[in-house]
Structures are given as structure tokens and as C-alpha cells.
Amino acid sequence: MHALKIAKELNLREKQVDQVLQLLDAGATVPFIARYRKEATGNLDETQIVAIRDLFERYDTLEKRRSFILTQAQTLGKLTPELEKALLAADDLQTLEDLYLPFKPRRRSKADAAREKGFEPLAALMYAQKDQNAPGKTSGYEGTREEVLEGARDIIAEWISEDAVLRNKLRAQFRQQAVLYSKVTRGKKEAEGADRFADYFAFSETLKRCPSHRLLAMFRGENEGFLKLKVLPDENDTTLILKRHCLHGYGDTTDQVKQAMQDAWDRLLQPQLEREFLDEAQARADEDAIAVFALNARQLLLAPPLGEVRVLAIDPGFRTGCKVVCLTEQGDLLEHGTIFLHEPDQAQRKMGDWIQKHRIQVFAVGNGTAGRETSDWLKTQFAHLPLFMVNEAGASIYSASDVAREEFPNLDITVRGAISIGRRLQDPLAELVKTDPKNIGVGQYQHDVNQTLLRKRLDTVVESAVNSVGVNLNTASPHLLAYVSGIGPQTAQRIAAYRRENGPFKSRRALLEVSRLGEKAFEQCAGFLRIRGGNNPLDNSAVHPERYAVVERMAKDLQTDVSRLAGNGELLGRIRPEQYVDEKAQLGLPTLTDILKELQKPGLDPRGEAKAVQFDEKVRSITDLEPGMELQGIVSNITDFGAFVDIGVKQDGLVHISRITDRFIKHPSEVLKLGQELTVRVLDVDVQRKRISLTLRF
């Protein structure tokens, strides 16, 4: 029903949209459709499929609301032909709600009280403004002349406020010229924490031009009681719109309507429209912030892993010492302990014993408090081992979570945090999926935005990241397996239980032996799961089991077998994919191209390799910084207004968007990526406010 509208809005063919909607309705996931149903969708990518899904949900919500309002109008006897036509023509929720407003159930109003006293006929006579003597016709009504007129004005004011045409005129004015005003709340200027919002103590900006990060800062200030926000259009233009719409004559009756008009604006329309546009601005800011956060989260999740190496990980600390853990290549805990940097001899002896005993290959050091000092000491004592600084944002959240308690019920939270640091180096994706993405240290104001929308977007991002990499079926935790297409938390637990009882999987088909994992779930998940050293080499690739037969045909045609074909560039170069197109089986060139690309390097991790960043040895704290210094850094966060760069001190520096490049860019993500290494120059240092200004333009 909605396919044509969606196709027009996204500039796609209706058949593409219809196919995606059919697949989604049948239970297919976005990653599965994008990867394994390219022929059906016309090669749409995940972004396009998500856009189709979200637009369908929006249109479906609109239709459900339209149906409800039509039913309500019919039940209440309010459904005139004109109203029905208007409701059926409405193409957005706001228009529907405006049409519903006059008969929408609500609390008893001043106008309702006036109607109960029988003032509505007089109100109708006055609002028509054809009889300028109407205010004199109050006899016969209960109450004094002024009470009757006031009641009639209350009814007129409500009519004016519920007029859909007028509301749209005023809404258009708000949209074009409304100004957002912010001022400090009385008595809060000197309060603790007020300095965070000092820029907005006396601030104004056209609402439509106010960027998301400023809006979110002001909304936070309002929520914390430091700021008061107001949205107002030009007063003269508003008055002109109201007069032209509501006043149709001169005399006593029109004067009464004018009073009702002003009351409608002051008491009803202005507060409602102000709230509506503040909510709209909040929604816009939320969407922008969520988009930025989703981009950062994806890049962080897809950070290059170091791989299967033995790691000694340290959660640094001064007073309570450094928590040390030794991990196997698979991230299993071998031993843990504590060292104190102020006891260097004992610390060196312990570390030496652990390194030798557990055949440690690399160090992973958390980048928080005492991180630089710990890494400096390690470099002097054990220079033969490579050292990586690991972003520990969210590690403390994980260490106190149910997931961590389930994994390590008998360990202190500080030890769990050190384990998480080490595992993040080995495989960031596998470890970060255990932590709520909004706590992993990227984004802007993620705790202030719509949490339902944030959760939905982040679930999509994590699912996409996990499935784009692929998951080792025999080593992945249930938390990682849960994000694989078609699996989910409960099935992930059953897969883990099957492994414990039966040992590692030897083939993908063995998944069908897992309790309540049927053919549909197998179809969705199989291509994203990897089995190393299994019965079939294709089980360690992104080739879906439904396409094994065509690979076997390719091998047979080359007079070889699949194991010799995989990874053999010379043989693969002799294959002509068009010879294997099968329209009946919906096997076309897009899928065949993917298969051949995968066979070139089966099981290759697409994330690349982790690299250690070398910070300036002379710079350890913000007090060591001076304008003009050129330093190595790594992009730690990207926002609408710039990028934050870790330069080896506890406080990240900010490269404003205007100082990223000489050319114009709309967003820093056009130029920079999370985790990117770069050279920056220090522009300014504010030690008291802990602010570091950097530039890339030099």
C-alpha cells in the first residue's frame, strides 16, 4: 500500500521497495537482505533498506492514526463529508491532529463551562460579525452582561485556537521566523555547575538556524534548572495574521472577537505552538545527535582488532594500584594481581614472572588516570614488548553490569574492568557489544536524546557491524551471537549451551541440531557465522550455504575441489561469473561477484590491523601544553561542531570544524574517522576550564 509513496520519496523503483517490504514481512533482517538478496532488491544497501523500513513504519503509523480518528468522528457524530475528505487527504500526523482537535477528548475547559450555560448561540452570532449589535443581546442568558460576554469570548477563543487553517498559517510563521530565547533562571547564575551554561544566560537565535549541539546544550540547561527557554515569532506579523483571519468588520462585535482573539493567542495558541516547536527542535536535535553517535559507534565497533595474542592488560591507578590481568589468545583469564608503581622493584619482579609464565606478547593499558605514567614505566622496564593504549570508556560500566557478574561472579569489578581492556585490544567488537553503546565514550549528548530512538538506531548499528565482520561460531559469546542475523538472545544462549554439551560445531548445518533453531533462522544466520577448521572450507567464509552448490560447480568445471579453489587467485581468475547466472534460482551477477570476491580471501577480517599510537613523551598533562606545539594524536570523538583528539593527556583537545580543512565541509565525518592518527597544532589552552583548542590547518 505504501510502496509507491516510499519509492517516490527515496527515488527508487516501486518493485525494489515492494520486494524489501515483502522480505521484511517474512522475517528477513536488514543485513541478510542487503547481503544475500541483491537480485530481489536491485542491489540495495543497508542504508537504503533501513530507510524503506523506517518510512514504512512512519506511513503505517499515519494510517493507523487516520483510521482511529475517522472511527472517533463517526462514533461522535462529527464526521461530515468535508471532514472526511480532509482527513483522507491529510499526509502528516500534525494535520490529522489539527483536524481531530475540535472533538478530541480533553479536560473541561472555560469554553465548556460557557457552553453549559447556553452561551454558544451568542458566541456564534458574535464570531460571524455580521451583527455589530450582538454584544447588546445578552438578556435571557444566565449571569450579568459581562459574565455572558466573557463566556461567549471563551467559546470564540477556543474556536480560534482549534482552527486548523489558522494554526497552519501561524505554524508557517513560526517555522520561518521564530526566535529561541534563553536566559538564566533567577538565583542560578552563581550556582554550582552554572558555568557550563554561561554562554546561554542571555542568548537568542533564529530557531530554524540553531544547530543541534546548541539546542541540546540549552535543553540540558533547562532540564537542570539553570535556563528558561522561550520561542516567539515577530509580534507584529503574528497580530497581522490573527487579525486577517479572525476580524471581519468594525464595531462592538468585532471588538469582542478581537479580545477573544488575543486571549486565544496568549492562553492557548502561543503556548501550544511554542511547545510544539520546542518539541520539533528537540526531535531534530535528537535525530542529528543520534546520527552522529551512530556513525561514531559503528566506527568504534569496527576498530581493527589485534587478534589472537596473549595479552597482559592493566587498569592503571595510583592510590589503589594497577590491576593486572593475563589473558589467553581467546581472552580467557589466566591470572590477575595488583602492582604499585611506587614499589618499582616488586612491580618489576611480578610483571617479569607473569610475562614469562604466561608467554605474554603485548601490553594493553587503559588510557584513564595514571595511564601515561604506567605506559612510560612499562616502556622502560619491558621495551621488548609492544604496548597499546586502549580507550577504557565504558569499562567501569561493563564491570558492574549483570553481563560481567555472569562472566566473572567471583572477581572484583576492577579486575573485570582490566579484563575488558585487554579484550578490547584483542577484538573491540566482541567486547564492546557487552556494554550499552551509549556508554562507550563517543557522540554528543547521547544521554539527553530520545532513548527509544537511540536504542533502535544503535541496535541497527551494532547488528550491522557484527554481521559485516562475521562471527566465529565456536568462540563467540552469547552477547555477540545475539546480534547475528536471525538469532537473538535466547537462541544465542541455546547455541552456547549446545557447544558446552557437544563440543565445537564442525559444520554450519549442525546449527539445525540446536533446540528451536529452524530452517528460517538458519537461513538468516548461517552466512554470518564462521567455523575455522570445519568439515567444509566454505563454512569459514561469507558464502551462504544456499550457494555452496554453485561454488562446487565452479570447482568441478576447473577440475579441482573447493578447498583448492578457495584462495587460489589463478584459478578464480579463470571463472566467468556470467556462465553461472540462474534466474530461476535468483542467482545473478551481484551475488556471483560477492562469492568470487569472498573466495579470493575466505575468512579475511575486513577491519584491518590494530596499530599503536606514539604520544609525545614530553607531554603528560594539560599543564605541559603550549600554543604552537605540534603533537601526534588520535581522533577519539566526532561531533557536529568538530572532532576531539586524544593527544596523550587526560583531557581531549577540540579541533573545531572550521579548523579541520581549508575547504568547506558540512560535517567533520566527511574528512575524519574515529581512531584516525593525525598531527595537530595547539592553538590555545585553558587549564582552569580544562579546554584545549587544536587545529589541523597549518
JOHU-V689427 format. One record per backbone hydrogen bond with DSSP energy under -0.5 kcal/mol. NH is the residue of the N-H (numbers start at 1). CO is the residue of the C=O. Records with the same first field share a line. If there is no record, write none. Layout:
# JOHU-V689427
NH->CO / CO
This chain:
# JOHU-V689427
6->2
7->3
8->4
9->5
10->6
11->7
12->7
17->13
18->14
19->15
20->16
21->17
22->18
23->19
24->20
25->21
26->22
27->24
28->23
33->29
34->30
35->31
36->32
37->33
41->37
42->38
43->38
49->45
50->46
51->47
52->48
53->49
54->50
55->51
56->52
57->53
58->54
59->55
60->56
61->57
62->58
63->59
64->60
65->61
66->62
67->63
68->64
69->65
70->66
71->67
72->68
73->69
74->70
75->71
76->72
77->74
78->73
79->73
80->78
84->80
85->81
86->82
87->83
88->84
89->85
90->86
96->92
97->93
98->94
99->95
100->96
101->97
103->100
104->100 / 101
113->109
114->110
115->111
116->112
117->113
118->115
119->114
123->119
124->120
125->121
126->122
127->123
128->124
129->125 / 126
130->125
131->125
132->130
134->131
136->133
137->134
138->136
141->138
148->144
149->145
150->146
151->147
152->148
153->149
154->150
155->151
156->152
157->153
158->154
159->155
160->156
161->157
162->158
163->160
164->162
167->163
168->164
169->165
170->166
171->167
172->168
173->169
174->170
175->171
176->172
177->173
178->174
179->232
180->205
181->179 / 230
182->203
183->228
184->201
185->226
188->185
191->188
194->191
196->193
197->194
198->195
200->197
201->198
203->182 / 200
205->180
207->178
209->206
210->206 / 207
211->209
214->211
215->211
216->212
217->213
218->214
219->215
220->216
221->217
222->218
223->219
224->220
225->222
226->221
227->221
228->183
230->181
232->179
238->234
239->235
240->236
241->237
242->238
243->239
244->240
245->241
246->242
247->243
253->132
255->251
256->252
257->253
258->254
259->255
260->256
261->257
262->258
263->259
264->260
265->261
266->262
267->263
268->263 / 264
269->264
270->265
272->268
273->269
274->270
275->271
276->272
277->273
278->274
279->275
280->276
281->277
282->278
283->279
284->280
285->281
286->282
287->283
288->284
289->285
290->286
291->287
292->288
293->289
294->290
295->291
296->292
297->293
298->294
299->295
300->296
301->297
302->298
303->300
306->425
307->426
309->307
311->327
312->362
313->311 / 325
314->364
315->323
316->314
322->339
323->315 / 321
324->322 / 337
325->313
326->335
327->311
328->332
331->328
334->326
335->326
337->324
339->322
343->340
347->343
348->344
349->345
350->346
351->347
352->348
353->349
354->350
355->351
356->352
357->353
358->354
359->356
360->355
361->310
362->310
363->386
364->312
365->388
366->314
367->390
371->368
374->370
375->371
376->372
377->373
378->374
379->375
380->376
381->377
382->378
385->382
386->361
388->363
390->365
395->392
398->394
399->395
400->396
401->398
404->398
405->401
406->402
407->403
408->404
411->408
415->412
416->412
417->413
418->414
419->415
420->416
421->417
422->418
423->419
424->420
425->421
426->422
427->423
431->427
432->428
433->429
434->431
435->432
439->436
440->437
448->445
449->445
454->450
455->451
456->452
457->453
458->454
459->455
460->456
461->457
462->458
463->459
464->460
465->461
466->462
467->463
468->464
469->465
470->466
471->528
473->471 / 530
474->530
475->472
476->472
480->477
481->477
482->478
483->480
484->481
487->484
488->482 / 484
491->487
492->488
493->489
494->490
495->491
496->492
497->493
498->494
499->495
500->496
501->497
502->498
503->499
510->507
511->508
512->509
513->510
514->511
517->514
518->516
522->518
523->519
524->520
525->521
526->522
528->525
529->526
530->471
531->539
534->531
535->506
539->536
540->537
541->538
547->544
548->545
551->547
552->548
553->549
554->550
555->551
556->552
557->553
558->554
559->556
560->555
564->561
565->561
566->562
567->599
568->565
569->567
572->568
573->569
574->570 / 571
575->572
577->575
579->576
580->577
581->578
582->587
586->583
587->582
588->586
592->588
593->589
594->590
595->591
596->592
597->593
598->594
599->595
600->596
601->597
602->599
604->601
608->605
610->305
615->613
619->616
620->618
624->621
625->622
628->682
629->626
631->629 / 680
633->678
634->646
635->676
636->644
637->644
639->642
642->639
643->655
644->637
645->653
646->634
647->645
652->650
653->645
654->692
655->643
656->654 / 694
657->641
659->656
660->657
661->657
668->639
670->667
671->668
672->668
675->635
676->673
678->633
680->631
681->695
682->629
683->693
684->693
686->691
687->685
690->686
691->686
693->684
694->654 / 692
695->681
696->659
697->659
698->696
